[in-house]
Amino acid sequence: MINKIHNDIEYMNIIDDILNKREFKKLENITHHNTNRLEHSLKVSYYSYKIAKILFKDYDEVARGGLLHDFFEERTINEVGAKAKFDVYTKHSTIALDNSLKHYDLTEKEQDMIKTHMFPLDTNVPKYKESWLVNSVDTCVSVYEFSLKFKYKLNYAANFTVFLLLNIFK
């Protein structure tokens, strides 16, 4: 998938200035679900961009806002307590927006996409349809990535269930 993203020249031209910043590249070293934060952000950005290209005219803003939605660094889970861990997951959109504004010029829409991507876990409600799109795509990608951790367990449970049902109804 990542190769497909990098081969889309139009998309890469839109996000090139973001990807070339040393600070942003650090996301590659941060684990995120079953991948790293850079790959996660690229997927959210690219899928949102492809959908926006069909539905909206502001697909370039969607690509940029989607890419920057998780532009933050966090302390390791071992260093923070349960409440702090929950706060990282729900409040990181504000940190990501602050970091993004330090390094990039952003439109109001791009800022809203970053700030509201955790709704409804965060109380910032998206103002634009593009923000709703990034929010929805981020949720889908996150659930998919997270579920990959448990794929073998889910396969085992499904196979065991089928085995039991077949034996019960013999």
Secondary structure, 3 states (H helix, E strand, C coil): CHHHHHHCHHHHHHHHHHHCCHHHHHHHHCEECCEEHHHHHHHHHHHHHHHHHHHCCCHHHHHHHHHHCCCCCCCCHHHCCHHHHHHHHHHHHHHHHHHHHHHCCCCHHHHHHHHCCCCCCCCCCCCCHHHHHHHHHHHHHHHHHHHHCCHHHHHHHHHHHHHHHHHHCC
